[in-house]
Structures are given as C-alpha cells and as structure tokens.
Amino acid sequence: MIHQAARETGLDPRLIRAVVAAESDFDPNAVSHAGAVGLMQLMPGTARDMGVSNRFHPQQNLRGGARYLKQMLDQFDSLTLAIAAYNAGPGAVQQYGGIPPYPETKQYVSRVLRFYGRADLLRATPSYAANAAKNGKGLSAVGLAAASAKGTAPKLNAKKAAGTIYHFRLPNGTIVFTDNPAQYMARTGLNGQQKATINVKKFNAQEQRISVGKRTIVATASSMR
C-alpha cells in the first residue's frame, strides 16, 4: 500500500513509511487526543480535502496522507518544512518562517527525519528560534501596531519597531495583534484544524490600516505568561 501511494504521488516510499512510523507506529486504528485518525493521522478536514471517505481504511488513509504530504512539499520546496507543515499546518510554518517553536513539532520533525535517515537536514533548516534571535524581540511594537491600526497613534516607522508583529482574525471575528501568535492560540484552546484556517499576517505599520471594532485584543508574550 505504501508503494502504491508513493507511485501515485511521486514520493519516496521510505519517506511515507517514516511519516507513518512517527504518526501512528503503523497502527491503522490509532486515534490522537486531537481526533486525528489512522496510519497517517488525518484530521476530518484534511481527509475530506484529500478525498478520503473512511479515515480508518488503511489504503485510503495512506493515499490521502501521501497527497497532503506532497502538497506540503510542493508548497515549501523543502523536505524539513514540509514535514513540519504536515504536523503543525502550513500556516504555522509560514508564520514563523521555518520550523515552528512548538515542542511537539520540533520532536516530530526530528523523528521523521531520523526514521528517514536524513537527520542531517535539520541543521540546514531555518527555525523560529533562530529567526527570533536574528531579528530580536520587541514587545512594545505590539501596542504601537494596534494603536496605529485604530488610527489612535501617529504613523509608525517600521524600522524602529522593536520586533515582528502579527495580526489575525479568530473564528469569532476578534482581531488579535501579537508578537507570539502560537502562544496566544495555545492559550485560547483552538484545535489544530481551527488554527489551520486562521490567516496570520505580518503587520506593517507604515503601510497597513485595519478596520477594527470593539473586539480587538493586544497580547504580548509577557502578558501571556
């Protein structure tokens, strides 16, 4: 079955086998605490998008998971980032510009690459931690970005902003400005599927004006401790 899924997608069967080992340890009846099911641990939305009608059916699950993994490879053109996106969602990888800082995702990527025999790839892949160290962290820029979006602060000089600010809209319509989207989402109890639907964008205070109302949240890493 793995070789069939590999032929259909053009993936290396050893890669699919590595993902199955990390996801379910080859148990077709595996169910995660988040509701992912089967050999390649498909969530309902992902299964539906990949044409899988029965997530517990081993062949359907393998084919759907392989298609999704191929999509991630095509999107990121990086094996390591594709594996990270398979676990955390493509939005998280885009948001952090590398492997997201989630302990589960970092461990997952390491396991898959180890099973695949390519643990060396980790050293050449950007991570959120490395990007944060490079770019620096500045919490005061969050409040300035939100104030600028509301029109209650003068136009900001983006070069003077102390760190990267992100904004996104929650499923209930609330707009959030934060320097740590992952930490905020973790505290709100959003599940993986909900997180995958949220479009996180960098906030450019020089160019962007966002129409916001009463439901606006400014959350910094320090305020979420």
DRENMI-932812 format. One record per residue: x, y, z of N, C-alpha, C in turn; residue in three letters. Coordinates in steps of 0.1 Angstrom, whole numbers, m for minus. Layout:
N
{site {X, Y, Z}, {X, Y, Z}, {X, Y, Z}, "ALA"},
...
END
This chain:
225
{site {8, m12, 0}, {0, 0, 0}, {9, 13, 0}, "MET"},
{site {19, 12, 7}, {28, 24, 8}, {34, 26, m6}, "ILE"},
{site {38, 16, m13}, {44, 17, m26}, {34, 23, m36}, "HIS"},
{site {21, 19, m35}, {11, 24, m43}, {9, 39, m41}, "GLN"},
{site {9, 43, m28}, {7, 57, m25}, {19, 65, m30}, "ALA"},
{site {31, 59, m30}, {43, 65, m34}, {43, 67, m49}, "ALA"},
{site {38, 57, m57}, {37, 58, m71}, {28, 69, m75}, "ARG"},
{site {16, 70, m68}, {6, 80, m72}, {11, 94, m70}, "GLU"},
{site {19, 96, m60}, {23, 110, m56}, {38, 113, m60}, "THR"},
{site {45, 103, m64}, {59, 106, m68}, {68, 107, m55}, "GLY"},
{site {63, 103, m44}, {71, 104, m31}, {80, 92, m30}, "LEU"},
{site {90, 93, m22}, {99, 82, m18}, {91, 73, m8}, "ASP"},
{site {89, 60, m11}, {81, 52, m2}, {88, 52, 12}, "PRO"},
{site {101, 54, 13}, {107, 54, 26}, {103, 66, 34}, "ARG"},
{site {100, 77, 27}, {95, 89, 34}, {81, 87, 39}, "LEU"},
{site {73, 81, 31}, {59, 78, 36}, {60, 69, 48}, "ILE"},
{site {68, 59, 47}, {70, 49, 58}, {75, 56, 71}, "ARG"},
{site {84, 66, 69}, {89, 73, 81}, {78, 81, 87}, "ALA"},
{site {69, 88, 79}, {58, 96, 85}, {48, 86, 92}, "VAL"},
{site {45, 75, 86}, {36, 65, 93}, {42, 61, 106}, "VAL"},
{site {55, 58, 106}, {61, 54, 119}, {60, 64, 130}, "ALA"},
{site {62, 77, 126}, {61, 88, 135}, {47, 91, 139}, "ALA"},
{site {37, 90, 130}, {24, 94, 133}, {16, 83, 141}, "GLU"},
{site {17, 70, 137}, {8, 60, 143}, {15, 48, 147}, "SER"},
{site {28, 47, 144}, {36, 34, 147}, {29, 23, 139}, "ASP"},
{site {24, 25, 127}, {18, 15, 118}, {5, 9, 124}, "PHE"},
{site {m2, 17, 133}, {m15, 12, 138}, {m26, 19, 130}, "ASP"},
{site {m33, 12, 122}, {m44, 18, 114}, {m56, 23, 122}, "PRO"},
{site {m57, 18, 135}, {m68, 22, 143}, {m64, 33, 153}, "ASN"},
{site {m52, 39, 152}, {m47, 49, 161}, {m56, 62, 160}, "ALA"},
{site {m59, 67, 172}, {m67, 80, 173}, {m59, 89, 183}, "VAL"},
{site {m56, 101, 179}, {m49, 110, 187}, {m59, 117, 196}, "SER"},
{site {m54, 124, 206}, {m62, 132, 215}, {m69, 144, 208}, "HIS"},
{site {m64, 148, 197}, {m69, 159, 189}, {m80, 154, 179}, "ALA"},
{site {m81, 140, 177}, {m90, 135, 168}, {m85, 130, 155}, "GLY"},
{site {m71, 131, 153}, {m65, 126, 141}, {m66, 110, 141}, "ALA"},
{site {m68, 105, 129}, {m71, 90, 128}, {m62, 83, 118}, "VAL"},
{site {m59, 71, 121}, {m53, 62, 111}, {m38, 62, 110}, "GLY"},
{site {m33, 55, 99}, {m19, 54, 97}, {m12, 67, 96}, "LEU"},
{site {m18, 76, 89}, {m11, 89, 87}, {m18, 100, 95}, "MET"},
{site {m27, 96, 104}, {m33, 106, 114}, {m39, 118, 107}, "GLN"},
{site {m50, 115, 99}, {m57, 125, 92}, {m68, 131, 101}, "LEU"},
{site {m68, 145, 101}, {m80, 152, 107}, {m91, 151, 97}, "MET"},
{site {m103, 153, 102}, {m115, 153, 93}, {m114, 162, 81}, "PRO"},
{site {m110, 175, 83}, {m109, 184, 72}, {m99, 180, 62}, "GLY"},
{site {m87, 176, 66}, {m77, 172, 57}, {m81, 160, 49}, "THR"},
{site {m88, 150, 56}, {m92, 138, 49}, {m102, 142, 38}, "ALA"},
{site {m112, 151, 42}, {m122, 155, 32}, {m115, 162, 20}, "ARG"},
{site {m105, 170, 23}, {m98, 177, 12}, {m91, 168, 3}, "ASP"},
{site {m86, 157, 9}, {m78, 147, 1}, {m86, 136, m5}, "MET"},
{site {m99, 137, m4}, {m108, 127, m9}, {m109, 114, m2}, "GLY"},
{site {m107, 114, 11}, {m107, 103, 20}, {m121, 102, 26}, "VAL"},
{site {m128, 91, 24}, {m142, 90, 29}, {m142, 82, 42}, "SER"},
{site {m132, 73, 44}, {m131, 65, 56}, {m116, 66, 61}, "ASN"},
{site {m114, 74, 72}, {m101, 76, 77}, {m95, 63, 83}, "ARG"},
{site {m103, 54, 87}, {m98, 41, 93}, {m94, 31, 82}, "PHE"},
{site {m97, 34, 70}, {m94, 24, 59}, {m79, 27, 56}, "HIS"},
{site {m70, 17, 58}, {m56, 19, 57}, {m52, 24, 43}, "PRO"},
{site {m57, 19, 32}, {m53, 23, 19}, {m57, 38, 16}, "GLN"},
{site {m70, 41, 20}, {m75, 55, 18}, {m66, 64, 26}, "GLN"},
{site {m64, 60, 39}, {m56, 69, 48}, {m42, 72, 42}, "ASN"},
{site {m35, 61, 38}, {m22, 63, 32}, {m22, 72, 20}, "LEU"},
{site {m32, 70, 11}, {m32, 77, m1}, {m35, 92, 2}, "ARG"},
{site {m44, 94, 11}, {m48, 108, 15}, {m36, 115, 22}, "GLY"},
{site {m30, 108, 31}, {m18, 114, 38}, {m7, 117, 28}, "GLY"},
{site {m4, 108, 19}, {6, 110, 9}, {3, 122, 0}, "ALA"},
{site {m9, 123, m4}, {m13, 135, m12}, {m11, 148, m4}, "ARG"},
{site {m14, 148, 8}, {m12, 160, 17}, {2, 163, 18}, "TYR"},
{site {10, 153, 21}, {25, 155, 22}, {31, 160, 9}, "LEU"},
{site {26, 155, m2}, {31, 160, m15}, {27, 175, m17}, "LYS"},
{site {15, 179, m12}, {11, 193, m13}, {21, 202, m5}, "GLN"},
{site {24, 197, 7}, {33, 205, 15}, {47, 206, 9}, "MET"},
{site {52, 195, 3}, {65, 196, m4}, {64, 205, m16}, "LEU"},
{site {53, 205, m23}, {52, 214, m35}, {51, 229, m30}, "ASP"},
{site {45, 231, m19}, {43, 245, m13}, {56, 250, m8}, "GLN"},
{site {64, 242, m1}, {75, 248, 6}, {89, 244, 0}, "PHE"},
{site {88, 235, m10}, {101, 231, m17}, {112, 228, m7}, "ASP"},
{site {108, 222, 4}, {118, 218, 15}, {112, 206, 22}, "SER"},
{site {120, 195, 23}, {115, 183, 29}, {112, 186, 44}, "LEU"},
{site {122, 193, 51}, {120, 195, 65}, {108, 204, 68}, "THR"},
{site {106, 215, 60}, {95, 223, 63}, {82, 217, 59}, "LEU"},
{site {82, 208, 49}, {70, 200, 45}, {66, 191, 57}, "ALA"},
{site {76, 185, 63}, {73, 176, 75}, {67, 184, 86}, "ILE"},
{site {73, 196, 88}, {68, 205, 99}, {53, 209, 96}, "ALA"},
{site {51, 212, 83}, {37, 217, 79}, {27, 205, 81}, "ALA"},
{site {32, 193, 78}, {23, 182, 79}, {18, 180, 94}, "TYR"},
{site {27, 184, 103}, {23, 183, 117}, {16, 195, 123}, "ASN"},
{site {21, 207, 120}, {16, 219, 126}, {7, 227, 117}, "ALA"},
{site {7, 224, 104}, {m1, 231, 94}, {8, 241, 87}, "GLY"},
{site {5, 243, 74}, {13, 253, 66}, {13, 267, 71}, "PRO"},
{site {2, 271, 77}, {1, 285, 82}, {11, 287, 93}, "GLY"},
{site {14, 277, 102}, {24, 279, 112}, {38, 280, 107}, "ALA"},
{site {41, 272, 96}, {54, 273, 90}, {56, 287, 83}, "VAL"},
{site {46, 292, 77}, {47, 305, 70}, {48, 316, 81}, "GLN"},
{site {40, 314, 92}, {40, 324, 102}, {54, 326, 108}, "GLN"},
{site {61, 315, 111}, {74, 316, 117}, {86, 316, 108}, "TYR"},
{site {84, 314, 95}, {95, 314, 86}, {104, 302, 87}, "GLY"},
{site {99, 291, 92}, {107, 280, 95}, {100, 270, 103}, "GLY"},
{site {107, 261, 110}, {100, 251, 119}, {94, 259, 130}, "ILE"},
{site {81, 257, 133}, {75, 265, 144}, {81, 261, 158}, "PRO"},
{site {80, 269, 168}, {86, 266, 181}, {79, 257, 190}, "PRO"},
{site {69, 250, 184}, {61, 240, 192}, {70, 228, 196}, "TYR"},
{site {71, 224, 208}, {80, 213, 212}, {75, 200, 204}, "PRO"},
{site {62, 198, 203}, {57, 186, 196}, {62, 186, 182}, "GLU"},
{site {61, 197, 175}, {65, 198, 161}, {80, 196, 159}, "THR"},
{site {88, 202, 168}, {102, 200, 167}, {106, 186, 169}, "LYS"},
{site {100, 179, 178}, {103, 165, 181}, {98, 156, 169}, "GLN"},
{site {87, 160, 164}, {81, 153, 153}, {90, 153, 140}, "TYR"},
{site {94, 165, 137}, {103, 166, 125}, {116, 158, 127}, "VAL"},
{site {122, 159, 139}, {134, 152, 142}, {132, 137, 141}, "SER"},
{site {120, 132, 146}, {117, 117, 145}, {116, 113, 130}, "ARG"},
{site {108, 120, 122}, {106, 116, 109}, {119, 116, 101}, "VAL"},
{site {127, 126, 103}, {140, 127, 96}, {149, 116, 100}, "LEU"},
{site {148, 112, 113}, {157, 101, 118}, {152, 88, 112}, "ARG"},
{site {139, 86, 112}, {134, 74, 106}, {137, 73, 91}, "PHE"},
{site {137, 84, 84}, {140, 85, 70}, {155, 84, 67}, "TYR"},
{site {163, 86, 77}, {178, 85, 75}, {184, 99, 71}, "GLY"},
{site {177, 110, 73}, {181, 123, 69}, {181, 133, 80}, "ARG"},
{site {185, 129, 92}, {186, 138, 103}, {195, 150, 101}, "ALA"},
{site {204, 148, 91}, {214, 159, 88}, {207, 171, 83}, "ASP"},
{site {194, 170, 77}, {187, 181, 71}, {183, 192, 81}, "LEU"},
{site {182, 187, 94}, {177, 197, 104}, {187, 209, 106}, "LEU"},
{site {200, 206, 104}, {210, 217, 106}, {209, 228, 95}, "ARG"},
{site {203, 224, 84}, {202, 234, 73}, {189, 241, 72}, "ALA"},
{site {180, 238, 81}, {166, 243, 80}, {164, 254, 90}, "THR"},
{site {158, 266, 86}, {155, 277, 95}, {145, 273, 105}, "PRO"},
{site {147, 278, 117}, {137, 276, 128}, {132, 289, 133}, "SER"},
{site {121, 289, 140}, {116, 301, 146}, {126, 307, 156}, "TYR"},
{site {132, 298, 164}, {142, 303, 174}, {153, 310, 168}, "ALA"},
{site {158, 305, 157}, {169, 311, 150}, {165, 325, 145}, "ALA"},
{site {153, 325, 139}, {148, 337, 133}, {146, 348, 144}, "ASN"},
{site {141, 343, 155}, {138, 353, 166}, {151, 359, 171}, "ALA"},
{site {161, 350, 173}, {174, 355, 177}, {180, 365, 168}, "ALA"},
{site {178, 362, 155}, {184, 371, 145}, {177, 384, 144}, "LYS"},
{site {163, 384, 145}, {155, 396, 143}, {153, 404, 156}, "ASN"},
{site {155, 397, 167}, {152, 404, 180}, {138, 404, 184}, "GLY"},
{site {135, 406, 197}, {121, 406, 201}, {118, 419, 208}, "LYS"},
{site {107, 425, 204}, {103, 438, 210}, {88, 438, 213}, "GLY"},
{site {84, 438, 225}, {70, 437, 228}, {63, 451, 227}, "LEU"},
{site {70, 462, 228}, {63, 475, 228}, {57, 477, 214}, "SER"},
{site {63, 471, 204}, {58, 473, 190}, {44, 468, 188}, "ALA"},
{site {39, 458, 196}, {26, 453, 195}, {16, 463, 198}, "VAL"},
{site {17, 470, 209}, {7, 481, 212}, {7, 492, 202}, "GLY"},
{site {19, 496, 197}, {20, 506, 187}, {13, 502, 174}, "LEU"},
{site {15, 489, 170}, {8, 485, 158}, {m7, 485, 159}, "ALA"},
{site {m12, 481, 171}, {m26, 481, 173}, {m32, 495, 173}, "ALA"},
{site {m24, 504, 180}, {m29, 518, 180}, {m29, 524, 166}, "ALA"},
{site {m19, 521, 159}, {m18, 526, 145}, {m30, 522, 137}, "SER"},
{site {m33, 509, 138}, {m44, 503, 130}, {m57, 510, 134}, "ALA"},
{site {m59, 514, 147}, {m71, 520, 151}, {m71, 535, 147}, "LYS"},
{site {m60, 540, 143}, {m59, 554, 140}, {m57, 563, 152}, "GLY"},
{site {m53, 557, 163}, {m51, 565, 175}, {m36, 568, 178}, "THR"},
{site {m28, 565, 169}, {m14, 568, 170}, {m8, 573, 157}, "ALA"},
{site {3, 581, 158}, {9, 586, 145}, {14, 574, 137}, "PRO"},
{site {17, 577, 125}, {22, 567, 116}, {36, 562, 121}, "LYS"},
{site {37, 549, 122}, {49, 543, 128}, {61, 542, 118}, "LEU"},
{site {73, 542, 122}, {84, 539, 114}, {87, 525, 116}, "ASN"},
{site {85, 516, 106}, {87, 502, 108}, {101, 498, 112}, "ALA"},
{site {110, 506, 107}, {124, 503, 110}, {127, 505, 125}, "LYS"},
{site {119, 513, 132}, {121, 515, 146}, {113, 505, 155}, "LYS"},
{site {104, 497, 148}, {96, 488, 156}, {106, 477, 162}, "ALA"},
{site {104, 474, 174}, {114, 465, 181}, {113, 451, 177}, "ALA"},
{site {102, 446, 171}, {101, 432, 168}, {90, 430, 158}, "GLY"},
{site {88, 418, 154}, {78, 414, 144}, {64, 413, 150}, "THR"},
{site {55, 420, 144}, {41, 419, 149}, {32, 412, 139}, "ILE"},
{site {23, 404, 144}, {14, 397, 136}, {m1, 401, 139}, "TYR"},
{site {m9, 400, 129}, {m24, 402, 132}, {m32, 391, 125}, "HIS"},
{site {m43, 387, 131}, {m51, 377, 125}, {m65, 378, 131}, "PHE"},
{site {m75, 372, 124}, {m89, 372, 129}, {m92, 358, 134}, "ARG"},
{site {m98, 358, 146}, {m102, 345, 152}, {m116, 341, 145}, "LEU"},
{site {m119, 328, 147}, {m132, 323, 141}, {m144, 332, 146}, "PRO"},
{site {m143, 338, 158}, {m155, 345, 163}, {m154, 360, 158}, "ASN"},
{site {m144, 363, 150}, {m144, 377, 144}, {m134, 386, 152}, "GLY"},
{site {m129, 382, 163}, {m120, 390, 171}, {m106, 392, 163}, "THR"},
{site {m101, 404, 163}, {m88, 407, 157}, {m78, 407, 168}, "ILE"},
{site {m67, 400, 165}, {m56, 399, 175}, {m43, 405, 169}, "VAL"},
{site {m36, 413, 177}, {m23, 418, 174}, {m14, 411, 184}, "PHE"},
{site {m3, 405, 180}, {6, 398, 190}, {19, 396, 184}, "THR"},
{site {29, 395, 192}, {43, 391, 188}, {45, 376, 189}, "ASP"},
{site {35, 368, 194}, {36, 354, 195}, {23, 347, 192}, "ASN"},
{site {19, 346, 180}, {6, 340, 176}, {4, 326, 182}, "PRO"},
{site {15, 318, 181}, {13, 304, 186}, {10, 303, 200}, "ALA"},
{site {16, 312, 208}, {14, 312, 223}, {m1, 316, 226}, "GLN"},
{site {m5, 327, 218}, {m19, 332, 220}, {m29, 321, 217}, "TYR"},
{site {m27, 314, 205}, {m36, 304, 201}, {m37, 292, 210}, "MET"},
{site {m25, 289, 216}, {m24, 277, 225}, {m33, 281, 238}, "ALA"},
{site {m32, 293, 242}, {m40, 297, 254}, {m55, 298, 252}, "ARG"},
{site {m59, 300, 239}, {m73, 301, 236}, {m80, 288, 235}, "THR"},
{site {m72, 277, 234}, {m77, 263, 233}, {m82, 260, 219}, "GLY"},
{site {m77, 267, 208}, {m80, 264, 195}, {m74, 250, 191}, "LEU"},
{site {m82, 242, 184}, {m76, 229, 179}, {m68, 231, 167}, "ASN"},
{site {m61, 221, 162}, {m53, 221, 151}, {m60, 225, 138}, "GLY"},
{site {m72, 220, 136}, {m80, 223, 124}, {m84, 238, 124}, "GLN"},
{site {m88, 243, 136}, {m91, 258, 137}, {m79, 266, 134}, "GLN"},
{site {m68, 263, 139}, {m56, 270, 137}, {m52, 271, 122}, "LYS"},
{site {m55, 260, 115}, {m51, 259, 101}, {m59, 268, 93}, "ALA"},
{site {m71, 273, 98}, {m80, 281, 90}, {m76, 296, 92}, "THR"},
{site {m68, 299, 102}, {m65, 313, 106}, {m54, 318, 97}, "ILE"},
{site {m56, 329, 91}, {m46, 335, 82}, {m38, 345, 90}, "ASN"},
{site {m26, 342, 94}, {m17, 350, 102}, {m9, 359, 92}, "VAL"},
{site {m8, 372, 94}, {m1, 381, 86}, {8, 390, 94}, "LYS"},
{site {20, 393, 88}, {28, 403, 95}, {21, 417, 94}, "LYS"},
{site {23, 425, 104}, {17, 438, 104}, {28, 448, 100}, "PHE"},
{site {25, 456, 90}, {34, 466, 85}, {28, 480, 89}, "ASN"},
{site {32, 486, 99}, {26, 498, 105}, {27, 510, 95}, "ALA"},
{site {37, 509, 86}, {38, 520, 76}, {28, 519, 65}, "GLN"},
{site {24, 507, 62}, {15, 506, 50}, {1, 502, 53}, "GLU"},
{site {m1, 495, 65}, {m14, 489, 67}, {m23, 498, 77}, "GLN"},
{site {m36, 498, 73}, {m46, 503, 82}, {m57, 493, 82}, "ARG"},
{site {m60, 488, 94}, {m70, 477, 95}, {m82, 483, 102}, "ILE"},
{site {m94, 480, 97}, {m106, 484, 103}, {m109, 475, 114}, "SER"},
{site {m110, 480, 126}, {m112, 472, 138}, {m123, 478, 146}, "VAL"},
{site {m129, 470, 155}, {m140, 475, 163}, {m137, 472, 178}, "GLY"},
{site {m147, 469, 185}, {m145, 467, 200}, {m138, 454, 202}, "LYS"},
{site {m140, 444, 194}, {m134, 431, 196}, {m120, 431, 191}, "ARG"},
{site {m111, 437, 197}, {m97, 438, 194}, {m88, 435, 206}, "THR"},
{site {m79, 425, 204}, {m70, 421, 215}, {m56, 424, 212}, "ILE"},
{site {m49, 430, 221}, {m34, 432, 220}, {m28, 422, 231}, "VAL"},
{site {m20, 412, 226}, {m15, 402, 235}, {0, 401, 232}, "ALA"},
{site {8, 404, 243}, {22, 402, 241}, {27, 389, 249}, "THR"},
{site {39, 385, 246}, {44, 373, 252}, {44, 374, 267}, "ALA"},
{site {48, 386, 272}, {49, 389, 286}, {36, 388, 293}, "SER"},
{site {25, 393, 286}, {12, 394, 292}, {5, 380, 292}, "SER"},
{site {11, 370, 285}, {5, 357, 285}, {12, 347, 294}, "MET"},
{site {22, 351, 301}, {29, 342, 310}, {21, 338, 322}, "ARG"},
END
